[in-house]
Amino acid sequence: MGACNLNHSQQEVRLKFESQKTFLPSEISQTLDRYLEKGKSQETLNELFHLLKKYDLSTQDEQESRNEKLKRIML
């Protein structure tokens, strides 16, 4: 994923998550839902936004890679 100079708000990340929720594995979706309830750093919000962006259009391999990155963030 390319670098992005935009900072994404908690609300933007939440909206992106809601739009992609049905495409995520249920364990990640449930964990991420709880994870987003707490305030996160700007860096984390930006990373989450870009992992969720166009998740539904990603290949299976790309989705698996994003899933691993999402899991690492939420540890």
PDB file of N, CA, C and O in Angstrom:
ATOM      1  N   MET A   1       0.833  -1.177   0.000  1.00  0.00           N
ATOM      2  CA  MET A   1       0.000   0.000   0.000  1.00  0.00           C
ATOM      3  C   MET A   1       0.880   1.242   0.000  1.00  0.00           C
ATOM      4  O   MET A   1       1.872   1.323   0.723  1.00  0.00           O
ATOM      5  N   GLY A   2       0.494   2.201  -0.823  1.00  0.00           N
ATOM      6  CA  GLY A   2       1.275   3.415  -0.935  1.00  0.00           C
ATOM      7  C   GLY A   2       1.084   4.325   0.259  1.00  0.00           C
ATOM      8  O   GLY A   2       0.122   4.200   1.016  1.00  0.00           O
ATOM      9  N   ALA A   3       2.016   5.235   0.408  1.00  0.00           N
ATOM     10  CA  ALA A   3       1.940   6.198   1.500  1.00  0.00           C
ATOM     11  C   ALA A   3       0.813   7.186   1.231  1.00  0.00           C
ATOM     12  O   ALA A   3       0.554   7.552   0.084  1.00  0.00           O
ATOM     13  N   CYS A   4       0.161   7.604   2.275  1.00  0.00           N
ATOM     14  CA  CYS A   4      -0.928   8.553   2.177  1.00  0.00           C
ATOM     15  C   CYS A   4      -0.640   9.693   3.143  1.00  0.00           C
ATOM     16  O   CYS A   4      -0.271   9.465   4.295  1.00  0.00           O
ATOM     17  N   ASN A   5      -0.808  10.897   2.674  1.00  0.00           N
ATOM     18  CA  ASN A   5      -0.520  12.050   3.518  1.00  0.00           C
ATOM     19  C   ASN A   5      -1.727  12.520   4.318  1.00  0.00           C
ATOM     20  O   ASN A   5      -1.620  13.458   5.108  1.00  0.00           O
ATOM     21  N   LEU A   6      -2.863  11.882   4.123  1.00  0.00           N
ATOM     22  CA  LEU A   6      -4.069  12.265   4.853  1.00  0.00           C
ATOM     23  C   LEU A   6      -4.127  11.571   6.206  1.00  0.00           C
ATOM     24  O   LEU A   6      -3.757  10.405   6.347  1.00  0.00           O
ATOM     25  N   ASN A   7      -4.597  12.312   7.187  1.00  0.00           N
ATOM     26  CA  ASN A   7      -4.872  11.712   8.484  1.00  0.00           C
ATOM     27  C   ASN A   7      -6.349  11.375   8.531  1.00  0.00           C
ATOM     28  O   ASN A   7      -7.194  12.198   8.178  1.00  0.00           O
ATOM     29  N   HIS A   8      -6.658  10.169   8.965  1.00  0.00           N
ATOM     30  CA  HIS A   8      -8.039   9.699   9.019  1.00  0.00           C
ATOM     31  C   HIS A   8      -8.525   9.723  10.463  1.00  0.00           C
ATOM     32  O   HIS A   8      -7.834   9.269  11.375  1.00  0.00           O
ATOM     33  N   SER A   9      -9.713  10.254  10.651  1.00  0.00           N
ATOM     34  CA  SER A   9     -10.280  10.383  11.993  1.00  0.00           C
ATOM     35  C   SER A   9     -10.828   9.046  12.484  1.00  0.00           C
ATOM     36  O   SER A   9     -11.010   8.107  11.708  1.00  0.00           O
ATOM     37  N   GLN A  10     -11.085   8.982  13.776  1.00  0.00           N
ATOM     38  CA  GLN A  10     -11.706   7.806  14.380  1.00  0.00           C
ATOM     39  C   GLN A  10     -13.026   7.505  13.658  1.00  0.00           C
ATOM     40  O   GLN A  10     -13.340   6.348  13.378  1.00  0.00           O
ATOM     41  N   GLN A  11     -13.787   8.555  13.362  1.00  0.00           N
ATOM     42  CA  GLN A  11     -15.078   8.381  12.692  1.00  0.00           C
ATOM     43  C   GLN A  11     -14.904   7.836  11.272  1.00  0.00           C
ATOM     44  O   GLN A  11     -15.672   6.973  10.845  1.00  0.00           O
ATOM     45  N   GLU A  12     -13.918   8.323  10.548  1.00  0.00           N
ATOM     46  CA  GLU A  12     -13.669   7.820   9.192  1.00  0.00           C
ATOM     47  C   GLU A  12     -13.294   6.337   9.220  1.00  0.00           C
ATOM     48  O   GLU A  12     -13.751   5.557   8.384  1.00  0.00           O
ATOM     49  N   VAL A  13     -12.471   5.964  10.175  1.00  0.00           N
ATOM     50  CA  VAL A  13     -12.065   4.563  10.295  1.00  0.00           C
ATOM     51  C   VAL A  13     -13.277   3.713  10.663  1.00  0.00           C
ATOM     52  O   VAL A  13     -13.451   2.617  10.132  1.00  0.00           O
ATOM     53  N   ARG A  14     -14.109   4.209  11.562  1.00  0.00           N
ATOM     54  CA  ARG A  14     -15.322   3.479  11.964  1.00  0.00           C
ATOM     55  C   ARG A  14     -16.251   3.291  10.762  1.00  0.00           C
ATOM     56  O   ARG A  14     -16.797   2.206  10.566  1.00  0.00           O
ATOM     57  N   LEU A  15     -16.429   4.331   9.968  1.00  0.00           N
ATOM     58  CA  LEU A  15     -17.291   4.228   8.779  1.00  0.00           C
ATOM     59  C   LEU A  15     -16.721   3.249   7.762  1.00  0.00           C
ATOM     60  O   LEU A  15     -17.461   2.468   7.164  1.00  0.00           O
ATOM     61  N   LYS A  16     -15.411   3.288   7.568  1.00  0.00           N
ATOM     62  CA  LYS A  16     -14.767   2.354   6.635  1.00  0.00           C
ATOM     63  C   LYS A  16     -14.932   0.921   7.141  1.00  0.00           C
ATOM     64  O   LYS A  16     -15.206   0.007   6.363  1.00  0.00           O
ATOM     65  N   PHE A  17     -14.762   0.737   8.440  1.00  0.00           N
ATOM     66  CA  PHE A  17     -14.953  -0.582   9.041  1.00  0.00           C
ATOM     67  C   PHE A  17     -16.383  -1.072   8.821  1.00  0.00           C
ATOM     68  O   PHE A  17     -16.599  -2.215   8.420  1.00  0.00           O
ATOM     69  N   GLU A  18     -17.352  -0.204   9.085  1.00  0.00           N
ATOM     70  CA  GLU A  18     -18.760  -0.601   8.915  1.00  0.00           C
ATOM     71  C   GLU A  18     -19.058  -0.998   7.470  1.00  0.00           C
ATOM     72  O   GLU A  18     -19.851  -1.907   7.225  1.00  0.00           O
ATOM     73  N   SER A  19     -18.428  -0.322   6.519  1.00  0.00           N
ATOM     74  CA  SER A  19     -18.684  -0.638   5.104  1.00  0.00           C
ATOM     75  C   SER A  19     -18.031  -1.952   4.671  1.00  0.00           C
ATOM     76  O   SER A  19     -18.456  -2.559   3.688  1.00  0.00           O
ATOM     77  N   GLN A  20     -17.008  -2.390   5.393  1.00  0.00           N
ATOM     78  CA  GLN A  20     -16.278  -3.599   5.021  1.00  0.00           C
ATOM     79  C   GLN A  20     -16.536  -4.776   5.968  1.00  0.00           C
ATOM     80  O   GLN A  20     -16.074  -5.891   5.726  1.00  0.00           O
ATOM     81  N   LYS A  21     -17.268  -4.517   7.031  1.00  0.00           N
ATOM     82  CA  LYS A  21     -17.489  -5.487   8.115  1.00  0.00           C
ATOM     83  C   LYS A  21     -17.942  -6.863   7.614  1.00  0.00           C
ATOM     84  O   LYS A  21     -17.451  -7.887   8.087  1.00  0.00           O
ATOM     85  N   THR A  22     -18.859  -6.886   6.679  1.00  0.00           N
ATOM     86  CA  THR A  22     -19.404  -8.170   6.209  1.00  0.00           C
ATOM     87  C   THR A  22     -18.393  -8.986   5.418  1.00  0.00           C
ATOM     88  O   THR A  22     -18.585 -10.188   5.233  1.00  0.00           O
ATOM     89  N   PHE A  23     -17.321  -8.359   4.948  1.00  0.00           N
ATOM     90  CA  PHE A  23     -16.302  -9.054   4.168  1.00  0.00           C
ATOM     91  C   PHE A  23     -15.160  -9.582   5.040  1.00  0.00           C
ATOM     92  O   PHE A  23     -14.363 -10.409   4.598  1.00  0.00           O
ATOM     93  N   LEU A  24     -15.089  -9.101   6.270  1.00  0.00           N
ATOM     94  CA  LEU A  24     -14.022  -9.512   7.184  1.00  0.00           C
ATOM     95  C   LEU A  24     -14.368 -10.835   7.862  1.00  0.00           C
ATOM     96  O   LEU A  24     -15.546 -11.123   8.070  1.00  0.00           O
ATOM     97  N   PRO A  25     -13.370 -11.643   8.209  1.00  0.00           N
ATOM     98  CA  PRO A  25     -13.650 -12.835   9.017  1.00  0.00           C
ATOM     99  C   PRO A  25     -14.301 -12.394  10.338  1.00  0.00           C
ATOM    100  O   PRO A  25     -13.938 -11.355  10.890  1.00  0.00           O
ATOM    101  N   SER A  26     -15.243 -13.168  10.834  1.00  0.00           N
ATOM    102  CA  SER A  26     -16.007 -12.755  12.016  1.00  0.00           C
ATOM    103  C   SER A  26     -15.135 -12.483  13.234  1.00  0.00           C
ATOM    104  O   SER A  26     -15.413 -11.554  13.992  1.00  0.00           O
ATOM    105  N   GLU A  27     -14.078 -13.281  13.438  1.00  0.00           N
ATOM    106  CA  GLU A  27     -13.214 -13.060  14.604  1.00  0.00           C
ATOM    107  C   GLU A  27     -12.526 -11.700  14.523  1.00  0.00           C
ATOM    108  O   GLU A  27     -12.392 -11.011  15.534  1.00  0.00           O
ATOM    109  N   ILE A  28     -12.093 -11.312  13.334  1.00  0.00           N
ATOM    110  CA  ILE A  28     -11.443 -10.011  13.163  1.00  0.00           C
ATOM    111  C   ILE A  28     -12.472  -8.894  13.299  1.00  0.00           C
ATOM    112  O   ILE A  28     -12.207  -7.875  13.937  1.00  0.00           O
ATOM    113  N   SER A  29     -13.623  -9.083  12.710  1.00  0.00           N
ATOM    114  CA  SER A  29     -14.672  -8.080  12.774  1.00  0.00           C
ATOM    115  C   SER A  29     -15.072  -7.786  14.222  1.00  0.00           C
ATOM    116  O   SER A  29     -15.185  -6.623  14.608  1.00  0.00           O
ATOM    117  N   GLN A  30     -15.282  -8.817  15.010  1.00  0.00           N
ATOM    118  CA  GLN A  30     -15.689  -8.637  16.410  1.00  0.00           C
ATOM    119  C   GLN A  30     -14.586  -7.982  17.230  1.00  0.00           C
ATOM    120  O   GLN A  30     -14.856  -7.094  18.039  1.00  0.00           O
ATOM    121  N   THR A  31     -13.358  -8.411  17.028  1.00  0.00           N
ATOM    122  CA  THR A  31     -12.232  -7.856  17.769  1.00  0.00           C
ATOM    123  C   THR A  31     -11.993  -6.404  17.383  1.00  0.00           C
ATOM    124  O   THR A  31     -11.745  -5.560  18.243  1.00  0.00           O
ATOM    125  N   LEU A  32     -12.068  -6.118  16.098  1.00  0.00           N
ATOM    126  CA  LEU A  32     -11.842  -4.757  15.622  1.00  0.00           C
ATOM    127  C   LEU A  32     -12.945  -3.818  16.103  1.00  0.00           C
ATOM    128  O   LEU A  32     -12.681  -2.657  16.417  1.00  0.00           O
ATOM    129  N   ASP A  33     -14.158  -4.308  16.160  1.00  0.00           N
ATOM    130  CA  ASP A  33     -15.276  -3.501  16.662  1.00  0.00           C
ATOM    131  C   ASP A  33     -14.981  -3.042  18.089  1.00  0.00           C
ATOM    132  O   ASP A  33     -15.158  -1.867  18.411  1.00  0.00           O
ATOM    133  N   ARG A  34     -14.537  -3.954  18.935  1.00  0.00           N
ATOM    134  CA  ARG A  34     -14.194  -3.600  20.326  1.00  0.00           C
ATOM    135  C   ARG A  34     -12.942  -2.729  20.369  1.00  0.00           C
ATOM    136  O   ARG A  34     -12.860  -1.796  21.168  1.00  0.00           O
ATOM    137  N   TYR A  35     -11.984  -3.026  19.525  1.00  0.00           N
ATOM    138  CA  TYR A  35     -10.716  -2.288  19.484  1.00  0.00           C
ATOM    139  C   TYR A  35     -10.953  -0.806  19.158  1.00  0.00           C
ATOM    140  O   TYR A  35     -10.294   0.072  19.714  1.00  0.00           O
ATOM    141  N   LEU A  36     -11.898  -0.544  18.255  1.00  0.00           N
ATOM    142  CA  LEU A  36     -12.166   0.832  17.827  1.00  0.00           C
ATOM    143  C   LEU A  36     -12.939   1.643  18.861  1.00  0.00           C
ATOM    144  O   LEU A  36     -13.084   2.855  18.704  1.00  0.00           O
ATOM    145  N   GLU A  37     -13.432   1.007  19.903  1.00  0.00           N
ATOM    146  CA  GLU A  37     -14.150   1.741  20.946  1.00  0.00           C
ATOM    147  C   GLU A  37     -13.215   2.649  21.737  1.00  0.00           C
ATOM    148  O   GLU A  37     -13.648   3.651  22.306  1.00  0.00           O
ATOM    149  N   LYS A  38     -11.945   2.299  21.769  1.00  0.00           N
ATOM    150  CA  LYS A  38     -10.958   3.086  22.497  1.00  0.00           C
ATOM    151  C   LYS A  38     -10.222   3.996  21.520  1.00  0.00           C
ATOM    152  O   LYS A  38     -10.043   3.646  20.354  1.00  0.00           O
ATOM    153  N   GLY A  39      -9.801   5.148  21.992  1.00  0.00           N
ATOM    154  CA  GLY A  39      -9.048   6.077  21.156  1.00  0.00           C
ATOM    155  C   GLY A  39      -7.727   5.464  20.724  1.00  0.00           C
ATOM    156  O   GLY A  39      -7.076   4.763  21.499  1.00  0.00           O
ATOM    157  N   LYS A  40      -7.340   5.723  19.508  1.00  0.00           N
ATOM    158  CA  LYS A  40      -6.100   5.180  18.945  1.00  0.00           C
ATOM    159  C   LYS A  40      -5.227   6.312  18.428  1.00  0.00           C
ATOM    160  O   LYS A  40      -5.720   7.405  18.151  1.00  0.00           O
ATOM    161  N   SER A  41      -3.929   6.050  18.298  1.00  0.00           N
ATOM    162  CA  SER A  41      -3.010   7.053  17.771  1.00  0.00           C
ATOM    163  C   SER A  41      -3.338   7.327  16.302  1.00  0.00           C
ATOM    164  O   SER A  41      -3.963   6.507  15.629  1.00  0.00           O
ATOM    165  N   GLN A  42      -2.909   8.484  15.823  1.00  0.00           N
ATOM    166  CA  GLN A  42      -3.156   8.849  14.425  1.00  0.00           C
ATOM    167  C   GLN A  42      -2.516   7.842  13.483  1.00  0.00           C
ATOM    168  O   GLN A  42      -3.107   7.479  12.466  1.00  0.00           O
ATOM    169  N   GLU A  43      -1.330   7.395  13.808  1.00  0.00           N
ATOM    170  CA  GLU A  43      -0.636   6.406  12.983  1.00  0.00           C
ATOM    171  C   GLU A  43      -1.451   5.114  12.872  1.00  0.00           C
ATOM    172  O   GLU A  43      -1.580   4.546  11.787  1.00  0.00           O
ATOM    173  N   THR A  44      -1.989   4.664  13.985  1.00  0.00           N
ATOM    174  CA  THR A  44      -2.797   3.439  13.995  1.00  0.00           C
ATOM    175  C   THR A  44      -4.082   3.631  13.204  1.00  0.00           C
ATOM    176  O   THR A  44      -4.477   2.748  12.442  1.00  0.00           O
ATOM    177  N   LEU A  45      -4.736   4.767  13.374  1.00  0.00           N
ATOM    178  CA  LEU A  45      -5.967   5.039  12.624  1.00  0.00           C
ATOM    179  C   LEU A  45      -5.700   5.023  11.123  1.00  0.00           C
ATOM    180  O   LEU A  45      -6.465   4.437  10.357  1.00  0.00           O
ATOM    181  N   ASN A  46      -4.615   5.666  10.707  1.00  0.00           N
ATOM    182  CA  ASN A  46      -4.277   5.693   9.281  1.00  0.00           C
ATOM    183  C   ASN A  46      -4.009   4.291   8.740  1.00  0.00           C
ATOM    184  O   ASN A  46      -4.452   3.941   7.646  1.00  0.00           O
ATOM    185  N   GLU A  47      -3.283   3.498   9.518  1.00  0.00           N
ATOM    186  CA  GLU A  47      -2.969   2.134   9.082  1.00  0.00           C
ATOM    187  C   GLU A  47      -4.243   1.292   8.982  1.00  0.00           C
ATOM    188  O   GLU A  47      -4.433   0.562   8.009  1.00  0.00           O
ATOM    189  N   LEU A  48      -5.102   1.393   9.974  1.00  0.00           N
ATOM    190  CA  LEU A  48      -6.362   0.648   9.943  1.00  0.00           C
ATOM    191  C   LEU A  48      -7.205   1.045   8.735  1.00  0.00           C
ATOM    192  O   LEU A  48      -7.764   0.189   8.049  1.00  0.00           O
ATOM    193  N   PHE A  49      -7.293   2.344   8.484  1.00  0.00           N
ATOM    194  CA  PHE A  49      -8.093   2.823   7.353  1.00  0.00           C
ATOM    195  C   PHE A  49      -7.616   2.188   6.055  1.00  0.00           C
ATOM    196  O   PHE A  49      -8.425   1.715   5.256  1.00  0.00           O
ATOM    197  N   HIS A  50      -6.310   2.177   5.848  1.00  0.00           N
ATOM    198  CA  HIS A  50      -5.788   1.658   4.587  1.00  0.00           C
ATOM    199  C   HIS A  50      -5.846   0.139   4.484  1.00  0.00           C
ATOM    200  O   HIS A  50      -5.910  -0.405   3.381  1.00  0.00           O
ATOM    201  N   LEU A  51      -5.826  -0.541   5.608  1.00  0.00           N
ATOM    202  CA  LEU A  51      -6.025  -1.997   5.573  1.00  0.00           C
ATOM    203  C   LEU A  51      -7.474  -2.337   5.239  1.00  0.00           C
ATOM    204  O   LEU A  51      -7.745  -3.353   4.600  1.00  0.00           O
ATOM    205  N   LEU A  52      -8.396  -1.492   5.670  1.00  0.00           N
ATOM    206  CA  LEU A  52      -9.815  -1.730   5.415  1.00  0.00           C
ATOM    207  C   LEU A  52     -10.261  -1.234   4.037  1.00  0.00           C
ATOM    208  O   LEU A  52     -11.221  -1.750   3.464  1.00  0.00           O
ATOM    209  N   LYS A  53      -9.557  -0.230   3.515  1.00  0.00           N
ATOM    210  CA  LYS A  53      -9.940   0.380   2.243  1.00  0.00           C
ATOM    211  C   LYS A  53      -9.926  -0.665   1.125  1.00  0.00           C
ATOM    212  O   LYS A  53      -8.919  -1.335   0.896  1.00  0.00           O
ATOM    213  N   LYS A  54     -11.048  -0.788   0.443  1.00  0.00           N
ATOM    214  CA  LYS A  54     -11.228  -1.718  -0.685  1.00  0.00           C
ATOM    215  C   LYS A  54     -10.888  -3.166  -0.322  1.00  0.00           C
ATOM    216  O   LYS A  54     -10.468  -3.951  -1.172  1.00  0.00           O
ATOM    217  N   TYR A  55     -11.078  -3.497   0.945  1.00  0.00           N
ATOM    218  CA  TYR A  55     -10.842  -4.881   1.392  1.00  0.00           C
ATOM    219  C   TYR A  55     -11.664  -5.852   0.550  1.00  0.00           C
ATOM    220  O   TYR A  55     -11.172  -6.905   0.145  1.00  0.00           O
ATOM    221  N   ASP A  56     -12.908  -5.494   0.294  1.00  0.00           N
ATOM    222  CA  ASP A  56     -13.816  -6.367  -0.451  1.00  0.00           C
ATOM    223  C   ASP A  56     -13.353  -6.616  -1.886  1.00  0.00           C
ATOM    224  O   ASP A  56     -13.722  -7.629  -2.480  1.00  0.00           O
ATOM    225  N   LEU A  57     -12.558  -5.718  -2.446  1.00  0.00           N
ATOM    226  CA  LEU A  57     -12.088  -5.865  -3.817  1.00  0.00           C
ATOM    227  C   LEU A  57     -10.723  -6.540  -3.915  1.00  0.00           C
ATOM    228  O   LEU A  57     -10.223  -6.793  -5.011  1.00  0.00           O
ATOM    229  N   SER A  58     -10.134  -6.826  -2.774  1.00  0.00           N
ATOM    230  CA  SER A  58      -8.804  -7.436  -2.732  1.00  0.00           C
ATOM    231  C   SER A  58      -8.869  -8.920  -3.061  1.00  0.00           C
ATOM    232  O   SER A  58      -9.892  -9.576  -2.866  1.00  0.00           O
ATOM    233  N   THR A  59      -7.749  -9.433  -3.564  1.00  0.00           N
ATOM    234  CA  THR A  59      -7.661 -10.875  -3.825  1.00  0.00           C
ATOM    235  C   THR A  59      -7.646 -11.630  -2.492  1.00  0.00           C
ATOM    236  O   THR A  59      -7.427 -11.039  -1.435  1.00  0.00           O
ATOM    237  N   GLN A  60      -7.876 -12.906  -2.557  1.00  0.00           N
ATOM    238  CA  GLN A  60      -7.846 -13.742  -1.353  1.00  0.00           C
ATOM    239  C   GLN A  60      -6.499 -13.627  -0.639  1.00  0.00           C
ATOM    240  O   GLN A  60      -6.448 -13.506   0.585  1.00  0.00           O
ATOM    241  N   ASP A  61      -5.412 -13.666  -1.406  1.00  0.00           N
ATOM    242  CA  ASP A  61      -4.065 -13.544  -0.822  1.00  0.00           C
ATOM    243  C   ASP A  61      -3.885 -12.197  -0.129  1.00  0.00           C
ATOM    244  O   ASP A  61      -3.338 -12.121   0.970  1.00  0.00           O
ATOM    245  N   GLU A  62      -4.350 -11.145  -0.781  1.00  0.00           N
ATOM    246  CA  GLU A  62      -4.235  -9.804  -0.202  1.00  0.00           C
ATOM    247  C   GLU A  62      -5.082  -9.694   1.070  1.00  0.00           C
ATOM    248  O   GLU A  62      -4.653  -9.086   2.052  1.00  0.00           O
ATOM    249  N   GLN A  63      -6.271 -10.274   1.053  1.00  0.00           N
ATOM    250  CA  GLN A  63      -7.115 -10.253   2.253  1.00  0.00           C
ATOM    251  C   GLN A  63      -6.436 -10.977   3.405  1.00  0.00           C
ATOM    252  O   GLN A  63      -6.469 -10.504   4.541  1.00  0.00           O
ATOM    253  N   GLU A  64      -5.827 -12.109   3.126  1.00  0.00           N
ATOM    254  CA  GLU A  64      -5.126 -12.858   4.176  1.00  0.00           C
ATOM    255  C   GLU A  64      -3.963 -12.051   4.739  1.00  0.00           C
ATOM    256  O   GLU A  64      -3.725 -12.058   5.947  1.00  0.00           O
ATOM    257  N   SER A  65      -3.245 -11.361   3.872  1.00  0.00           N
ATOM    258  CA  SER A  65      -2.144 -10.509   4.316  1.00  0.00           C
ATOM    259  C   SER A  65      -2.668  -9.371   5.196  1.00  0.00           C
ATOM    260  O   SER A  65      -2.086  -9.063   6.235  1.00  0.00           O
ATOM    261  N   ARG A  66      -3.755  -8.760   4.777  1.00  0.00           N
ATOM    262  CA  ARG A  66      -4.357  -7.681   5.568  1.00  0.00           C
ATOM    263  C   ARG A  66      -4.877  -8.213   6.904  1.00  0.00           C
ATOM    264  O   ARG A  66      -4.759  -7.545   7.931  1.00  0.00           O
ATOM    265  N   ASN A  67      -5.449  -9.410   6.886  1.00  0.00           N
ATOM    266  CA  ASN A  67      -5.945 -10.009   8.129  1.00  0.00           C
ATOM    267  C   ASN A  67      -4.817 -10.165   9.142  1.00  0.00           C
ATOM    268  O   ASN A  67      -4.987  -9.872  10.326  1.00  0.00           O
ATOM    269  N   GLU A  68      -3.671 -10.626   8.671  1.00  0.00           N
ATOM    270  CA  GLU A  68      -2.519 -10.796   9.566  1.00  0.00           C
ATOM    271  C   GLU A  68      -2.071  -9.448  10.133  1.00  0.00           C
ATOM    272  O   GLU A  68      -1.769  -9.342  11.322  1.00  0.00           O
ATOM    273  N   LYS A  69      -2.028  -8.439   9.299  1.00  0.00           N
ATOM    274  CA  LYS A  69      -1.635  -7.103   9.757  1.00  0.00           C
ATOM    275  C   LYS A  69      -2.645  -6.555  10.765  1.00  0.00           C
ATOM    276  O   LYS A  69      -2.264  -5.940  11.760  1.00  0.00           O
ATOM    277  N   LEU A  70      -3.931  -6.780  10.504  1.00  0.00           N
ATOM    278  CA  LEU A  70      -4.964  -6.329  11.441  1.00  0.00           C
ATOM    279  C   LEU A  70      -4.815  -7.025  12.792  1.00  0.00           C
ATOM    280  O   LEU A  70      -4.939  -6.395  13.842  1.00  0.00           O
ATOM    281  N   LYS A  71      -4.551  -8.324  12.755  1.00  0.00           N
ATOM    282  CA  LYS A  71      -4.362  -9.073  14.003  1.00  0.00           C
ATOM    283  C   LYS A  71      -3.175  -8.544  14.796  1.00  0.00           C
ATOM    284  O   LYS A  71      -3.252  -8.410  16.017  1.00  0.00           O
ATOM    285  N   ARG A  72      -2.065  -8.239  14.101  1.00  0.00           N
ATOM    286  CA  ARG A  72      -0.868  -7.709  14.776  1.00  0.00           C
ATOM    287  C   ARG A  72      -1.160  -6.356  15.428  1.00  0.00           C
ATOM    288  O   ARG A  72      -0.708  -6.088  16.541  1.00  0.00           O
ATOM    289  N   ILE A  73      -1.908  -5.515  14.737  1.00  0.00           N
ATOM    290  CA  ILE A  73      -2.241  -4.200  15.302  1.00  0.00           C
ATOM    291  C   ILE A  73      -3.059  -4.353  16.585  1.00  0.00           C
ATOM    292  O   ILE A  73      -2.858  -3.617  17.550  1.00  0.00           O
ATOM    293  N   MET A  74      -3.966  -5.300  16.584  1.00  0.00           N
ATOM    294  CA  MET A  74      -4.910  -5.436  17.706  1.00  0.00           C
ATOM    295  C   MET A  74      -4.360  -6.245  18.887  1.00  0.00           C
ATOM    296  O   MET A  74      -5.064  -6.429  19.880  1.00  0.00           O
ATOM    297  N   LEU A  75      -3.140  -6.722  18.797  1.00  0.00           N
ATOM    298  CA  LEU A  75      -2.548  -7.471  19.920  1.00  0.00           C
ATOM    299  C   LEU A  75      -2.416  -6.612  21.146  1.00  0.00           C
ATOM    300  O   LEU A  75      -1.940  -7.081  22.180  1.00  0.00           O
TER     301      LEU A  75
END
